[in-house]
């Protein structure tokens, strides 16, 4: 017979144990972008929670420009709102240098860090140490409707020039049937319209800054590139192009409304998937177009997961990031969502997986685009910065965003192009001077 005092003691211990178990659950707040691959990550994260019942995930899913603004503000002010951040190749080395994000050292052997493609690994490192892990990586490429190009009696070269792109756009443009010759990013933002425009400027021989940090926006090369950009969208693009970013153009192309689209290689899996694309059986692809200079026409980017220094939940956060960027996770996506939807661009093993290669005919093309993108030797003339579609300095985020707004104003006719270039040049020069450039 159990004594009353002993029974009460057991009961009290049981209640306390239960309370401790509840209190021990760690809640992670994850800030991420509303791109298709991240939405799949959110959907499949229940598998992580099942395997780790002591960790609960709370999601903040935001449009790209909003995400960048919020996580930058939070990290710079040490606000501590988020335990996991979705950031990219631009932010990682800069934030690591500032001591804002935690280092990813001592990764488990099963993670196989050397399996991560070298350009992606290097882009997420500072002083040869990883500060974020890649969820997916991308370059850029040209998508097109094979049926429309064939109907026009034309062919798409493996490496088109921008003049050839314009000629094709003119032939296949059919606004009466809501089919537009070309779709391009017009939404303002350093990671929206300027991601595309920067590569266009590169291949026309231009750049953001020279080797002495002199601003080079108001130049003949920029003018030639932006003149063609505006020409393409005004004459052969959809209405309201200045509101269209990656997601808007992806939806339009998937719906059959774009004859061509020059954008991220990550869209290939979504466009080739009949479940998400009406034109999956008509999809053609080629390299990103070139003009007078062949380099810098295809960008290099990785959406990666990082843990801010302000997080008090480092172990749980790193456990989630390691899982979400692992071979195991890629296998999970392949098995549940179809191999065509597997996160691309991060691991050599993905490009050696027969299931992926059979499902994704674009796979090797994308791998080559990523591995040939060169953030250092990008421009015709020497430059001081690292980056294909951005300049890897803290000041660029503000400069790129303001320039993006000015280029959007030129696209909509609110500002003449010459004035837009002068305005962007002046603003960038002022910002660089205030920041102390040129650096000695």
N, C-alpha and C positions, 0 to 999 in steps of 0.2 A: 504493500500500500504506500502510495506516494504522499509524503507529508505536505501539508498545505503550503508551508513556507518554501519547500523545494519546488512545488508546482508553480508558485508565483514567480520564483526565480527563473524557472525555465521559460515561462510565458513572457516575462520581461526581456529576457535574452533574445527570444524569437522576434519580438516586436522591434527591438533595437537593431537586430540583424537585418530585418526587412527594411527599416528606415535607412540604414547605411547603404543597402543595395540600391535603393531609389536615389539617394543622394549621390552615389558613386557614378551614376550615368552622366557621361560627358556629352554636352550639346555643342555641336560644331555649327557655326554659321558660315555658309559657303556662298561667296559672291561670284556669279558667272554670267557669261554672255548668252543671249537668246538664239544662238546658232543651233542647227539641227543636231550636231554631235553632242553638244552639251545637254540638250534636252533628253537625248538617249541616256547620257550619264546619269541624269537625275532620275530617270525611270528605272534604271538598273541598280541604283544605289541601295534599293531595298535588300539586295543580295549581300551587300556589305554590312548593313545593319543586322541582318539575320546571323551572319557569321561573327558579328561584334555587338552583342546585345547591350553592352555597356556604353555604346556610342550612338547618339541620335543626331541626325543630320537635318539642319534647317537651311532652306535654299532661298537665295535672293537672286532672281534671274532678271537681267536688265538688257536693254538695247545697248549696242556697242558704245556709242558716245556717252551715254549716261553711266554705264559701268566704269569707263575710264575716269570720268570726272569724280565719281563717288569714291572709288578705291584710292585714287591719287590724293584726294582731300583727306581721307581717313588715315592713310599711311603717313602722310606728311605731318599731320597733327597728332599722331599716335592715339587716334580715337578708339581703336580696339573694337570696332563693330564687327569685324570679320576674323575668322580663324583660318580660312583658306581663300586665297585670291586667285582669280583668273587674270593673268597678265601675260605679256608677250615678250618677244625678243628685244624690243626697244627698252622696256622698263627694267628687265632683270639685272643687267650689269650696272645700270645707273643706281637702282635701289639697293643693290648689294654693296656698292661703293659707299652709299650713305648709311649703311648698317640698318636698313629698314626691314630686310627679310632674312629668314634663317637659312643657314647652310644645309645642304643635303649631303652630309657625309655619313659614313658607316651604313650605307644601304645594304640590305640583305643580299647574299650571294645570288639568291633566286631571282632578284630583280634584273641582274645581268645588265649593268649600266653600259658595258661596251657594245651591247646590241643596239643601243640608241645611235642613230645616224650621226656621224661626226659633225657635219655643219649645224645640226640641231643642238647637239650637246654643247658645242662651242658658243653658240648664240645665247645659251642659258647659263653661261659660266662667267665668273669674275675671278681673276688671278688663278685660272685653271681649276676652279672649284665650282661645282653645281649649286645654284641657288633656287632652282625651280625644276620641275619635271614636266616633260612635254606631253600634253594630252593628244594633240595632233599638230602636224606641221604641214606647211603648204608653200608652194611657189605660185606662179600664175600661168595661165594658158588661154588659148582661144577655143571657145565652144561654138559649134555651128550646126545648123539643121542641114543634114546631107540632102534631104529631099528638095529643099528650096534651092540650094546651090546647084544641084543637078538640073532642076527645072529651068534655072536661068542659063543653062548651057555653059556653066563655068566649073572650075575646080579650085579647091582650097590647097595651096602649097603646104608642105610640112612646116616651112618657116615663112609665113606671109610677111610682106611689107605693109606698112600703113596705107600706102597708095592702093595696093591690092585689096585691102580691107574696105577702103572707101568705094572702090569699083564694085565689089561684091554687095556692099550695103545698098548702093543705088539700084542694083538689079533686083534684089529680093525684097525691097521695101514695099509693103502693100498695106498702107494704113486703112484702106477701105474695109479690109478683112481683119483688122487689128493684128497685123503681123508687121513688126518694125524691123528695119534693116539691121539695126544694132542696138544693144543695150549696154550702157556703161554707168559706172557710179557717178552720181551727181550730187548726192547728199554731202553737205559740208562736214569736214572733220579730217584731222591729220591721218586717221586710220580708215577713212571712208574715201571721199573723192581724191584726196591727195595721195593715197596709197597707189591708186592707178595713175594719176597724173604724173607723179614722180618718176615712175618707170617710163612713161611716154617721154618726159623731158630728158631722161638719161639717154634714150636711144636716138633722140634728135640732137645729141651732143651737149646737152645742158647739165646743170647741177645746182644744188642749193648754195654751196659755199666753195670757194677755191681753197688751195692749200694754205693760204694765209688768213682764212676765215672771212674773206670779203664776200658779201652777199651777191649772188649772181642771178636773181630772179628777173630783173628787168634787163633781159638779154634777147638777142635775136633767136637763140635756140628755144627759150621758153615761149616766145611769141609764136614761133612756127608750130610748136607742139600744141599750144592751147588754141591756136586758130583752127587747127584740124580737129581737135577735140570738140570745140563748139560747133564746127561745121557738121561733124558726124551726128551729134545729138540733135541739133536743130533741124537738119534736113532728113535724117534717117532714123531718129530715135523716137521713143514713145513720148506722149505728152507728159508734162510734169517730171521730166528726168531729173531735175534738181532736188527732188524729194526721194530719189531712189538710191539706196545703198545696196550692200550685198544681199540681204534677205529679200528685198523688194524685187531685185533683178532675178534672183533665183526663182522666186514664185512666178514671175512673168515667163522666164524661159521654160520652166517646167510645164507651164500652161500652154506653150506653143506660140507665144506672142513675140519672141525674139528670134530673128534670123541668125544673129551672132551675139556673142557675149565674151568679153575679155575680162577674166577675173580669177579668183582663187582656185587652185587645183582641188581643194577640198570639196567643191561642188560636184565633182565628177561622180562620186558615189551616189549622191542624191539624184542627179540627172539621169544616171544609167539604171536607176531602180524603178521598175514599172509601178511599184506601189506609191511612189512619190512624184513621178514624172510622166506626163502624157506623151513625151517625145523620146522616151528611152530607146525605142527602136530606130530612131532617126538621128541619134546623137553622133556627131563627128567632132574631132578635136585636133588641134595643131598647136605649135609652139606660140608663145606670146609674140605679137608682131614686132618688127624692127623697122628703123628708118635708116639714118646715115651711119649710126654707130651700133654695132651688134650687141654690145654688152649692156647690162642694166635693164633689159626689157622684161625680165621675169624676176619677181621679188622673192624674198626669203622671210618667212614668218613662222612663228610657232605660238599657238595658244597653250600656255603652260599653267601649272598650279603651283602656287608659292604659299609659304606660311609667314605672316608678318611677325616681326619681333614683338609686337604688342600683344600677341596671343598668349594666353596663360595655359593653353591646351596643346602644347607643342607635340607631345607624343601621339595623341589621338589624331591630330591634324596630319602629321606626317604619315601615320598609318593609313589614313584615307587616301592621301595623295599618292602614296606608293602603290596602293591597290588600283586606283583609277588610271594609272599610267603603266600598268604592268602587262606582261604577256598574257597573264590570266584574264585580265579585263578584255583585251582584244579578242581572245578566244570566246569569252562570254558574249560579246557583241556579235561575233560571227555566227555563233550557234543559235542565238535568240532573234537577232534582227536580220540575219543574212550576211554573208561574207562581203557583199558589195558595200555594206554599211560600216565595215570595220574602220576604226580611226586610222587615217592614213599618215604617212610621212615621218613616223617616229622611229620605227624599229626595222633593222635588217631582216629579222626573222619573219616579219609580215610579208616582205617581198621575196621570201623563199618558201612561203606557204602555198602549196598547190591549190588549196581550196580558195584562197584569196585571189591568186593569179587567174584561176578559171572563172571566177565570178566578176573580176574587174579587169577588163582588157586594157584599161588605161593605166594599170598599176606601174609598169616599168617606165612608161612615159613620165608619170608624176615623180617617180624616184629620180630619174635623170634630171628633171627640171629643178628639183630641190638640190641635188648634189652639184649642179653646174651654176647655181646662183652664187655670185661672189660679192660679199658685202664690202670688200676692200677695193678691188680693181673693177669699179663699176662704171665710171664716167670717162669720157673721152680725154678730158684734161684732169690733172692731179687734183685730189681733194683731201681735206684734212680729217674728214669724218668717216666713221664706219657705218654702213647701212646701205641697202639698195633703195628702198622706198621711204626711208627716213634718215635723218642725221642723228647719230647716237649721242646726243648731248641733252642735258636736262631742259635747256631752253627751247628745244625743238617742238615740244608738245604744244606750247602756246603759239609759236611761230607757224607751225603747220596748220593748226586750227584756224588762225586768223587768215592765212593764205587761202585755205579751203573755202572760207566764207567769201573772200574776195573773188575767187575763181567762180564760185556759184553765182555771184552777182553779175559777172561777165557773161555767164551762160544764159541767165534769164534776161539779159539786156538792161539790167539796172545800172550797169557801168560799162563804159567802153573798155575794150581789152587793154589799150595802151595805158589808160588811167588805172585799171585794175593792177597791172604789172608794176606801175610806179608806186601805187599805194602799198602793195605787198612788200615791195623792195624797201620802202621807207620804214615800214613797221618792223621788218626783220632787222634792218640795220640798227634801228633804235634799241631793240631788245638785245641784240648782240653787244652793242656798245655798253649798255647798262650792266650786262653780265661780265664785262671785262675782257671781251675778245678784241683783237687777237690775243691769245694766251702766249706768254713768253716761254 
